[in-house]
Amino acid sequence: MRLSVWLSAGVVAGSLAGAPVWAQPATSPGGPPAAPPSPAYEPAGSITLRAALDAAWQRAVAARESQGQRRRAEADRTAAGSFWAAPPSLELSHRNDRLQSNAGRRETEIGVAVPLWLPGQKAARAGTADAAATQALAAEQVARLRLAGELREAAWQLAALQAEAAQADMQIQALKQLADDVERRVVAGDLARADALAAQAELLAASALQSDVRQRLQAARARWTLLTGLAAAPDMSVEALEGAPAPAASHPELQLANQSTELARKRVELMRHSRRDAPELTVGVRQDVPGRAEASQGSLVVGLRLPFGTDDRNRPLEAAALSELDVAETHELRLRERLDSDIAAAREAKRSAKAQLDAETARARLLRERASLIDKSLRAGETPLPDLLRALAAAAQADSAAARQTAALGLARARLQQALGLLP
């Protein structure tokens, strides 16, 4: 990816009229910026941030958690649509007088106990299951948004390091050509040997900086691959060219908070329709044998078990449900305030990053022009070589700062999109 390559062209864009390449401005008269060489460390191909998010989501633990929440919500829906409030049970009993009179009396009973729904309980259970399913979908969107935030940070860090590495490569090329030119002039007797040593020292310092940048770039690329499982670098050009993002209709975190509050309300309603355990209807058959040599008698058994709902049972459940509702409502209120604050801070950060980029760009342009003028003065014999080396170093630092600030502006835009709840 070439992120604002014109910013990193620096004083090494190309040669004009046979002058040394390290003394030239970034553009030629009447022409576009000179294209920098393609660095060897740039991977072939690139992907969009949206495709990277889809790939990262397939690898994320949060994706498995979201799938589990949806499955639990669907299971609750199925249970709410059942004909009974809890699983039925089988009842078996047998009595005889073997240890007493041993007259052969026996009684055997078999039946099925079916828990029944209380009035309004089934509808409340279904409403709770629907609210839980909706909350699971909202939680998935929040998880995707948080993952997108990690990807945005990693992608723009990678973009900044790529721009910095490109600048370091071109600085190496410029200083190498400068050192070769100085060496030729030393041999010709135009410059002293100390000037050649100074040029070589600057080249070695730039090489050390290049190695450091490449190491940090490799670490950033490894982190990107760990997040997405992809080796291709993200294409941030579309993200960088996007205008001011429009606010989302509803922030995913706010949607999740709304659904959590609604789920807490449904649970309060379900608790109020479940003030006692489910009554049980028992239907069975019984066989009685009065004694030996007497005929057995069969009968149908119908029973109803009705538990009482006492305060000892209901008060803890009611307190827990009302507490959950109060916490959910308070969290929703505080979340609205935090989101408004985050959006305002992100907008201000974007404005500040844009102002800093304008300043860094102007500074880089001025320092490149200054380096070009000092180069002409050096060739005219009016300025010593150390002055030119200092000017080149200052121009290179300004170009690197402008490249980093370009990525910083892109990151500020991405953070604003993140604060607004927008996915790539």
matplotlib code that plots the C-alpha trace (Angstrom):
import matplotlib.pyplot as plt

x = [0.0, 1.3, -0.2, 0.3, 3.5, 4.0, 4.5, 7.4, 9.1, 11.2, 14.4, 14.9, 12.2, 14.4, 17.1, 16.7, 19.1, 21.9, 21.9, 22.4, 19.3, 19.5, 19.1, 15.9, 12.3, 9.5, 8.0, 9.4, 8.1, 4.8, 4.7, 3.3, 5.2, 8.0, 7.0, 9.1, 10.5, 8.3, 9.8, 10.7, 8.9, 5.5, 3.4, 1.7, -1.9, -4.1, -7.6, -10.3, -10.9, -14.4, -12.9, -10.3, -13.1, -15.0, -11.8, -11.0, -14.5, -14.2, -11.2, -12.5, -13.5, -16.4, -17.9, -18.2, -19.7, -22.3, -23.2, -23.7, -25.9, -28.1, -28.4, -29.4, -32.0, -33.5, -33.6, -35.5, -38.0, -38.6, -39.1, -41.5, -43.7, -44.0, -47.3, -46.0, -44.1, -41.3, -40.5, -43.1, -42.2, -43.1, -44.4, -44.3, -45.4, -46.0, -47.3, -47.8, -48.3, -45.4, -43.8, -47.0, -49.9, -48.7, -52.3, -51.4, -52.7, -50.9, -51.3, -49.5, -49.8, -48.2, -48.8, -47.4, -47.0, -47.3, -46.3, -48.8, -48.4, -49.7, -52.0, -49.9, -46.7, -46.3, -46.7, -44.2, -41.8, -42.1, -41.6, -38.4, -37.1, -37.7, -36.0, -33.0, -32.8, -32.8, -30.2, -27.9, -28.0, -27.2, -24.3, -22.9, -22.9, -21.1, -18.5, -18.0, -17.6, -15.0, -13.1, -13.3, -11.8, -8.8, -8.4, -8.5, -5.8, -3.6, -4.2, -3.4, -0.3, 0.8, 0.1, 2.2, 5.1, 4.9, 5.1, 7.9, 9.8, 9.3, 10.7, 13.7, 14.4, 14.4, 16.6, 19.1, 19.1, 19.6, 22.4, 24.1, 24.1, 25.3, 28.2, 29.2, 29.1, 31.1, 33.7, 34.1, 34.6, 37.1, 39.1, 38.9, 40.2, 37.0, 36.1, 38.1, 38.3, 36.4, 33.4, 33.4, 33.6, 30.7, 28.6, 29.4, 28.5, 25.1, 24.5, 25.3, 22.9, 20.1, 20.8, 20.4, 17.1, 15.9, 16.6, 14.7, 11.7, 11.7, 11.7, 8.7, 7.0, 7.5, 6.0, 3.0, 2.5, 2.7, 0.1, -2.2, -1.8, -2.6, -5.8, -7.0, -5.1, -4.2, -0.7, -2.0, -1.8, -5.0, -5.8, -6.5, -6.7, -10.5, -10.7, -8.4, -10.4, -13.8, -15.5, -17.1, -19.0, -22.7, -23.9, -25.3, -29.1, -28.4, -25.1, -24.6, -23.7, -26.8, -28.9, -27.4, -28.1, -31.7, -32.2, -30.6, -33.1, -36.0, -34.8, -34.7, -38.3, -39.4, -37.8, -39.5, -42.8, -42.0, -41.2, -44.6, -46.4, -44.4, -45.1, -45.4, -43.8, -45.7, -48.7, -48.6, -51.4, -51.0, -52.9, -52.3, -53.8, -53.8, -54.2, -55.4, -55.3, -57.3, -55.8, -54.9, -57.5, -59.3, -59.7, -57.7, -59.4, -58.2, -58.9, -58.0, -56.0, -56.2, -54.3, -53.4, -50.4, -50.6, -47.5, -47.9, -46.1, -44.7, -42.8, -39.7, -39.6, -40.7, -38.9, -35.4, -36.5, -38.3, -35.4, -32.9, -35.2, -35.8, -32.1, -31.2, -33.7, -32.3, -28.7, -29.7, -31.5, -28.7, -26.1, -28.1, -28.2, -24.5, -23.8, -25.6, -23.5, -20.3, -21.0, -21.8, -18.5, -16.6, -18.0, -17.2, -13.7, -13.2, -14.4, -12.0, -9.1, -9.8, -9.9, -6.6, -5.0, -6.0, -4.5, -1.2, -1.1, -1.4, 1.4, 3.7, 3.1, 4.0, 7.0, 8.2, 7.8, 9.8, 12.6, 12.8, 13.1, 15.8, 17.8, 17.6, 18.9, 21.7, 22.7, 23.0, 25.1, 27.3, 27.9, 28.7, 31.3, 29.5, 28.3, 30.1, 28.9, 27.8, 25.2, 23.8, 23.8, 21.9, 19.4, 18.9, 18.4, 15.9, 14.0, 13.9, 12.6, 9.9, 8.9, 8.7, 6.7, 4.3, 3.9, 3.2, 0.7, -1.1, -1.6, -2.5, -5.3, -6.6, -6.5, -8.4, -11.1, -11.3, -11.7, -14.5, -16.2, -15.7, -17.2, -20.2, -20.7, -19.9, -18.6, -16.1]
y = [0.0, 3.5, 5.9, 9.5, 8.7, 12.3, 13.2, 10.8, 11.7, 14.3, 15.5, 12.4, 12.5, 12.7, 14.5, 17.8, 19.0, 16.7, 17.9, 15.4, 13.5, 14.3, 18.0, 18.0, 19.0, 16.5, 17.4, 18.3, 21.4, 20.8, 17.1, 14.8, 13.7, 11.2, 7.7, 6.1, 2.6, -0.2, -1.4, -5.1, -5.4, -4.5, -7.7, -8.4, -7.6, -5.9, -6.3, -4.0, -3.5, -5.0, -8.2, -8.2, -7.8, -10.8, -12.9, -11.8, -12.5, -16.1, -16.5, -14.5, -16.1, -13.6, -15.1, -18.5, -16.7, -15.0, -18.3, -19.8, -17.0, -17.3, -21.1, -20.5, -18.0, -20.3, -23.1, -20.8, -20.0, -23.7, -24.3, -21.3, -22.9, -26.2, -27.5, -27.9, -25.6, -28.1, -31.6, -34.3, -37.0, -40.6, -41.8, -45.4, -46.9, -50.4, -51.5, -55.0, -56.6, -59.1, -57.9, -57.7, -60.1, -61.5, -61.9, -61.2, -57.6, -55.5, -52.1, -50.9, -47.4, -45.8, -42.2, -39.2, -35.8, -32.8, -29.3, -26.7, -23.1, -20.5, -17.8, -15.5, -17.3, -18.9, -15.5, -13.9, -16.7, -16.3, -12.6, -13.1, -15.6, -13.1, -10.4, -12.7, -13.5, -9.9, -9.1, -11.9, -10.3, -6.9, -8.4, -9.9, -6.4, -4.9, -7.7, -7.1, -3.3, -3.9, -6.2, -3.6, -1.1, -3.4, -3.9, -0.1, 0.5, -2.3, -1.3, 2.4, 1.5, -0.7, 2.1, 4.6, 2.2, 1.4, 5.1, 5.6, 2.6, 3.9, 7.3, 5.5, 3.6, 6.7, 8.5, 5.7, 6.0, 9.7, 9.6, 6.8, 8.9, 11.9, 9.9, 8.7, 12.2, 13.5, 10.7, 11.7, 15.3, 14.4, 12.4, 15.4, 17.7, 19.8, 18.6, 17.5, 13.9, 14.9, 15.6, 12.1, 10.7, 12.8, 11.7, 8.0, 8.6, 10.0, 7.0, 4.6, 6.4, 6.2, 2.5, 1.9, 3.9, 1.8, -1.4, -0.2, 0.8, -2.5, -4.4, -2.4, -2.9, -6.7, -6.7, -4.8, -7.1, -10.1, -8.6, -8.0, -11.6, -12.8, -10.8, -11.7, -14.8, -12.8, -11.9, -9.2, -5.7, -3.6, -1.1, 2.1, 4.4, 4.2, 4.8, 7.8, 9.4, 9.1, 12.3, 13.1, 10.0, 10.2, 9.2, 5.7, 5.4, 3.7, 2.8, -0.9, -0.5, 1.6, -1.0, -3.7, -1.5, -1.0, -4.7, -5.5, -3.2, -4.7, -8.2, -7.1, -5.8, -9.1, -11.0, -8.9, -9.6, -13.3, -13.3, -11.6, -14.4, -17.1, -16.4, -20.1, -23.3, -24.9, -26.9, -30.6, -32.6, -36.3, -38.9, -42.6, -46.0, -48.1, -51.9, -53.3, -56.9, -57.4, -60.8, -64.2, -65.8, -62.5, -60.6, -57.5, -54.2, -51.3, -47.6, -44.3, -41.8, -38.0, -35.7, -32.1, -30.8, -27.0, -25.4, -22.3, -19.1, -17.6, -14.4, -16.5, -17.8, -14.7, -11.8, -12.9, -13.5, -10.2, -8.3, -9.9, -9.1, -5.5, -5.0, -6.3, -3.9, -0.9, -1.7, -2.0, 1.3, 3.1, 1.5, 2.7, 6.3, 6.4, 4.8, 7.5, 10.1, 8.3, 7.9, 11.6, 12.4, 9.9, 11.3, 14.9, 13.9, 12.0, 14.9, 17.3, 14.8, 14.6, 18.4, 18.6, 15.9, 17.7, 21.0, 19.1, 17.5, 20.9, 22.3, 19.2, 19.3, 23.0, 22.4, 19.5, 21.6, 24.5, 22.2, 20.5, 23.8, 24.9, 21.7, 22.4, 25.9, 24.8, 22.2, 24.8, 27.0, 24.0, 23.4, 27.0, 26.6, 29.0, 26.5, 23.6, 20.1, 19.7, 22.4, 20.4, 17.2, 18.9, 20.4, 16.9, 15.4, 18.0, 17.6, 13.8, 14.1, 16.5, 14.2, 11.3, 13.4, 14.3, 10.7, 9.7, 12.5, 11.4, 8.0, 9.7, 11.7, 8.4, 6.8, 9.8, 9.4, 5.7, 6.4, 8.8, 6.1, 3.7, 6.2, 6.7, 2.9, 2.5, -0.8, -0.8]
z = [0.0, -0.9, 1.6, 0.5, -1.3, -2.4, 1.3, 1.6, -1.6, 0.2, -1.4, -3.4, -6.0, -9.1, -11.0, -12.9, -15.5, -14.4, -10.8, -7.9, -7.1, -3.4, -4.1, -6.0, -5.0, -4.9, -8.3, -11.6, -13.4, -15.0, -14.1, -11.4, -8.4, -9.3, -8.4, -5.7, -6.1, -4.9, -1.6, -1.4, 1.9, 0.5, 0.1, -3.2, -3.3, -0.7, 0.8, 2.0, 5.7, 5.3, 3.9, 6.7, 9.3, 7.8, 8.0, 11.5, 12.7, 11.5, 13.8, 16.8, 20.1, 20.2, 17.1, 18.9, 22.0, 19.8, 18.1, 21.6, 22.7, 19.6, 20.2, 23.8, 22.8, 20.2, 22.8, 25.1, 22.3, 21.8, 25.5, 25.7, 22.9, 24.7, 26.0, 29.6, 31.9, 32.7, 31.5, 32.5, 34.9, 35.4, 38.8, 39.9, 43.2, 44.6, 48.0, 49.6, 53.0, 52.7, 55.9, 57.8, 57.4, 54.1, 52.9, 49.4, 49.2, 46.6, 45.1, 42.0, 40.5, 37.5, 36.2, 34.4, 36.2, 33.8, 35.1, 33.9, 32.9, 35.3, 33.9, 31.7, 32.4, 29.0, 27.1, 29.6, 29.0, 25.2, 25.5, 27.5, 24.9, 22.1, 24.0, 24.7, 21.0, 20.0, 22.6, 21.2, 17.8, 19.3, 21.3, 18.0, 16.4, 19.4, 19.2, 15.5, 16.2, 18.9, 16.5, 13.8, 16.3, 16.8, 13.0, 12.4, 15.0, 13.5, 9.9, 10.4, 12.5, 9.6, 7.1, 9.1, 9.3, 5.6, 4.8, 7.2, 5.8, 2.2, 3.4, 5.0, 1.8, -0.3, 2.3, 2.0, -1.8, -1.6, 0.9, -1.0, -4.2, -2.1, -0.6, -4.1, -5.5, -2.6, -3.0, -6.7, -5.7, -3.1, -5.7, -8.0, -5.2, -4.8, -1.3, 1.7, 2.9, 6.1, 3.9, 2.5, 6.0, 7.1, 4.2, 4.9, 8.6, 7.6, 5.3, 8.2, 10.5, 8.0, 7.5, 11.3, 11.2, 8.2, 10.1, 13.1, 11.0, 9.1, 12.4, 13.7, 10.4, 10.6, 14.1, 12.9, 10.0, 12.4, 14.6, 11.5, 10.4, 13.9, 13.9, 10.4, 9.4, 6.2, 4.8, 2.5, 3.7, 4.1, 1.5, 3.4, 0.4, 0.3, 4.0, 3.8, 1.0, 2.7, 3.8, 7.0, 8.3, 8.9, 12.3, 12.5, 13.0, 16.4, 17.9, 18.3, 21.9, 22.5, 20.8, 23.1, 26.1, 25.0, 24.4, 27.8, 29.5, 27.6, 28.6, 32.2, 32.0, 30.5, 33.3, 35.9, 34.1, 34.0, 37.7, 38.5, 36.5, 38.3, 42.0, 42.7, 41.3, 38.4, 39.4, 38.4, 36.9, 37.4, 35.3, 35.9, 36.6, 39.8, 40.2, 43.6, 44.6, 47.9, 48.7, 47.4, 45.2, 44.8, 41.6, 41.0, 40.5, 38.3, 38.6, 37.0, 39.1, 38.5, 40.8, 41.1, 43.0, 43.7, 45.4, 47.4, 46.7, 49.9, 50.5, 51.5, 47.9, 46.0, 47.6, 46.7, 43.1, 42.9, 44.4, 41.9, 38.9, 39.9, 40.7, 37.2, 35.6, 37.7, 36.7, 33.0, 33.0, 34.7, 32.3, 29.3, 30.7, 31.4, 28.0, 26.2, 28.0, 27.3, 23.6, 23.2, 25.0, 22.8, 19.6, 20.6, 21.5, 18.3, 16.2, 18.0, 17.5, 13.8, 13.5, 15.4, 13.3, 10.1, 11.4, 12.3, 8.9, 7.1, 9.3, 8.8, 5.0, 4.8, 7.0, 4.8, 1.7, 3.1, 4.3, 1.0, -0.8, 1.8, 1.1, -2.6, -2.2, 0.1, -2.5, -5.1, -2.7, -2.1, -5.8, -6.1, -3.3, -0.9, 1.7, 3.4, 3.2, 6.9, 6.3, 3.5, 5.5, 8.3, 5.8, 4.3, 7.7, 8.7, 5.4, 5.8, 9.4, 8.2, 5.4, 7.9, 10.3, 7.5, 6.5, 10.1, 10.5, 7.3, 8.9, 12.2, 10.4, 8.9, 12.3, 13.7, 11.0, 11.8, 15.5, 14.7, 12.7, 15.6, 18.0, 15.7, 15.7, 11.9, 10.6, 7.6]

ax = plt.figure().add_subplot(projection="3d")
ax.plot(x, y, z, "-o")
ax.set_aspect("equal")
plt.show()
